[in-house]
Amino acid sequence: MTLCRRSGCLNAPHGSKRGGRYCSAECRRLSADDRIAAGLTGEAVVRFWSKVNKTDTCWLWTGGVDNKGYAGLSFGDVRVLAHRLAWVDANGPVPDGLQLDHLCRVRHCVNPAHLEPVTPGENVRRGDAGAWLAEWWRVQPTCRRGHPWTGENTRVTSRGYRLCRACSRRRPFPPAVTALGVALIVPSQVQP
């Protein structure tokens, strides 16, 4: 039986039939952190910091950046995010179960003072993904089922969300009697 590639983990890797190496994404991340910490030799650290442009506010990575704007580099046989390497160099490993949040909101900043370990939920709440998605839906000309957002077909909730009246009419029960996608039958709604 094969074991997770991370040292000390005794779980079987997921997808071992397809050549999986780790039991979870968390073990893969922690293994990368372990290898970063073990491989932070003087030469690697000097090479890493030579690719950083320290401005008055942020320390900007001048190496490769991925399509989401995060700084990344190959470190040994694994691709790592540059801000994680900067954190490990300055503060040690990222605490288990936490992610690094850019307080400055600049994704290619590697200044450890601009990074804070937070839970994944907190990282999402602080991020701009929710605002981007809300704006994207706001400019859509139709609802998900293709009904146009017109004055007579749109109802705005007290929280500012748009609801399609045509879609609401298609529901078998009012929204109040559905919970977690399961229709609940209320005796007063059952017709003989």
C-alpha positions in Angstrom: 0.0 0.0 0.0 1.3 3.4 -0.9 1.3 6.3 1.6 0.9 10.0 1.2 4.1 11.6 0.0 4.2 14.1 2.9 6.5 12.8 5.6 4.7 11.7 8.7 1.3 11.3 7.0 0.0 7.7 7.0 -3.0 8.1 4.8 -3.4 6.6 1.4 -3.1 9.1 -1.4 -6.3 10.0 -3.4 -6.3 8.7 -6.9 -3.5 6.3 -6.3 -4.6 4.3 -9.3 -3.9 7.4 -11.4 -0.6 8.1 -9.7 -1.8 10.5 -6.9 0.8 11.4 -4.4 -1.0 13.2 -1.6 -4.0 12.3 0.5 -5.3 15.9 0.3 -4.7 19.4 -1.0 -3.7 20.4 2.5 -0.9 17.7 2.6 0.3 18.8 -0.8 0.5 22.4 0.4 2.2 21.4 3.7 4.7 19.2 1.8 5.6 22.2 -0.4 6.1 24.3 2.7 8.2 21.6 4.3 10.4 21.5 1.2 10.6 25.3 1.0 11.8 25.4 4.7 14.3 22.6 4.2 15.7 24.1 1.0 16.0 27.7 2.1 19.8 27.7 1.7 21.7 30.9 1.5 22.0 30.7 -2.3 18.3 30.1 -2.8 17.3 32.9 -0.5 19.7 35.4 -2.3 18.3 34.3 -5.6 14.7 34.7 -4.4 15.2 38.2 -2.9 17.1 39.3 -6.0 13.8 39.2 -7.9 12.1 41.5 -5.5 11.7 45.3 -6.1 11.2 46.9 -2.7 9.2 50.1 -3.1 8.0 52.5 -0.3 4.9 50.4 0.3 4.9 46.9 -1.4 7.8 44.5 -2.2 6.9 43.6 -5.8 7.9 40.3 -7.4 9.7 40.9 -10.8 9.7 37.2 -11.8 6.9 35.2 -13.3 3.2 36.0 -12.5 0.3 33.6 -13.1 -3.0 34.5 -14.9 -4.5 35.5 -11.6 -1.7 38.0 -10.8 0.0 35.8 -8.1 3.8 35.7 -8.1 5.2 32.2 -8.6 8.4 30.3 -9.0 9.7 26.8 -9.3 11.4 25.6 -6.2 12.9 22.2 -6.6 10.3 20.0 -8.2 7.3 22.0 -7.0 5.8 25.3 -8.1 5.2 27.6 -5.2 3.7 31.0 -4.7 6.4 33.6 -4.0 4.5 35.3 -1.1 4.4 31.9 0.7 8.2 31.5 0.3 8.7 35.0 1.6 6.5 34.2 4.6 8.3 30.9 5.3 11.6 32.7 5.1 10.6 35.5 7.5 8.2 33.7 9.9 8.4 29.9 9.4 5.6 27.7 8.1 2.1 28.9 7.6 -0.1 27.6 10.5 -2.1 24.5 9.6 -5.5 25.2 8.1 -4.7 28.9 7.3 -4.0 30.8 4.1 -2.0 33.9 3.6 -4.1 37.0 2.9 -2.6 40.1 1.1 -3.6 43.0 3.3 -2.4 45.4 0.6 -4.5 43.6 -2.0 -1.5 43.5 -4.4 -1.2 39.8 -5.4 2.4 39.9 -6.5 3.5 41.7 -3.3 5.9 39.5 -1.2 6.3 41.8 1.8 5.8 39.6 4.8 4.4 42.6 6.7 1.6 42.7 4.2 0.6 39.1 4.7 -1.7 37.7 7.4 -2.6 34.0 8.0 -6.4 33.7 8.0 -9.0 31.0 7.6 -10.1 30.2 4.0 -13.5 31.7 4.7 -12.0 34.9 6.0 -9.8 35.1 2.9 -12.8 34.8 0.6 -14.8 37.4 2.6 -11.9 39.9 2.4 -11.3 39.2 -1.3 -12.8 40.9 -4.4 -14.4 37.8 -5.9 -17.8 38.5 -4.4 -17.9 42.1 -5.7 -16.7 41.0 -9.2 -19.4 38.3 -9.4 -22.1 40.7 -8.2 -21.1 43.2 -10.8 -21.0 40.5 -13.5 -24.6 39.4 -12.7 -25.7 43.1 -12.5 -24.8 43.7 -16.2 -26.4 40.5 -17.5 -29.4 41.3 -19.8 -31.3 38.1 -18.8 -31.8 35.8 -15.9 -30.2 32.3 -15.9 -33.1 30.9 -17.9 -33.0 33.6 -20.5 -35.9 35.9 -19.3 -35.1 39.6 -19.9 -34.6 41.9 -16.9 -37.4 44.3 -17.6 -39.4 46.4 -15.1 -42.5 44.2 -15.2 -40.4 40.9 -15.0 -38.0 42.0 -12.2 -38.6 42.1 -8.5 -35.9 43.6 -6.3 -35.5 42.2 -2.7 -34.9 44.3 0.4 -31.2 43.2 0.1 -30.9 44.5 -3.5 -31.0 41.2 -5.3 -33.0 40.8 -8.5 -35.5 38.0 -8.8 -37.1 37.0 -12.1 -40.9 36.9 -11.9 -41.2 34.4 -14.7 -38.9 32.0 -13.0 -40.8 32.5 -9.7 -44.1 31.6 -11.4 -42.5 28.3 -12.6 -41.8 27.1 -9.1 -44.1 24.3 -7.8 -44.1 25.8 -4.3 -43.4 29.2 -2.9 -39.8 29.7 -2.0 -40.7 29.6 1.8 -41.6 25.9 1.7 -38.3 24.7 0.1 -35.3 24.0 2.3 -32.0 22.8 1.0 -33.5 22.0 -2.4 -36.1 19.6 -1.0 -39.7 20.5 -1.4 -41.6 20.4 1.8 -45.3 19.7 1.5 -47.4 21.9 3.8 -50.9 20.3 4.5 -52.7 23.5 3.5 -51.2 23.3 0.0 -52.2 19.7 -0.7 -55.1 19.7 -3.1 -57.5 16.7 -3.0 
